[in-house]
Amino acid sequence: MTMNNIDTIESSDLALVSFLWTYGQRFIDMRREAARVFFIFPKNEISDDLIVGYWDRTIKVDPMEYFSAIKQVKSFIYQKN
C-alpha cells in the first residue's frame, strides 16, 4: 500500500482491497503496471481507520460478504480495457 498524495491511497493487495470493498469503500481509479493492478481509493478518516483495523486484526468481516468482494475485485482485475 502506498500513499500517492494526501488525498489517495493505492494498493495492489487483493485481500486489503476486498476488505475495503466489503466495508463500502469504492476505488476511484485503477492503474496497471506490468502484471499488477493498483486500486486507488480516496483517503479519509474512514479508510484510514479500516486500514489500521485490517492490519491490527481488530475489525471483523462477514465471510460471505468478503468472498463476494473478492470475486467483484477480481472481475475488475481481469476485465479487458
N, C-alpha and C positions, 0 to 999 in steps of 0.2 A: 504494500500500500504506500502510495506517495501522495504528497500534497503539492499540487502544481502551483497553486497560488492561495491566497487567503480564502477564496470562495469555493474551491472544489477539492474533492478527494478522489483519488484514482486507485483502482485495484484490479488485479488480474486473478485474484484468489476466488475461485468458484464458490467455496464454502462461505466466505465472508460476503460476497456479492449476493448470494442466495439468502443468507441470513438477513441482510439489509432489505432485500426484496420482500421477505416474509413479513417484516415489520413496516411495510408500506413505503419504504424509501425507493424512489424511482430514479434511475440514472438519466442524465441529461444528454449524454453523448457516449460514443464508443470509439476506441482507437485501436486499429490493428497494427501490430508490429511483429513482423515475421510470423511465427506460429502462435503468438499470444494476442489475446484480446483484452484491452483495458477498458473498464467501465468507469465513467466519470460521474460522480454524484455531487450534488450541491452540499457544501459544508455548512452545517448548522448545529445548534446545540443538541438536537435530537440525534442526528447522525453521529456526532461525537460521543454521546452517551451510549448509543448502541454499540459502537466500535469498542469502547472501553469494556462494556459488559460482555461482548463477544470474547475478547481476549482474556478477560478475567473469569470467564465462565459463570457469570452471575445472572445472566438473562437466559431464561428457558424458552424453548420454541416447540410448538406442536409438530410432531414428526411428520404428519401428513401434509401440513402446510409447507414445511421445509422441503419435503420431497417434491411437492408441486412447484415450488420456487426454483429448485434445481433444474427441473425439466424446462421451465419457462426461460431461465437464463441460458441454458444450453441451446434452446431454439434460437436465441439471438446470436449466440456464438457461431452456430453453423449455418445461419441464413446467408445466402449469397447477396452481395451488394452490387 
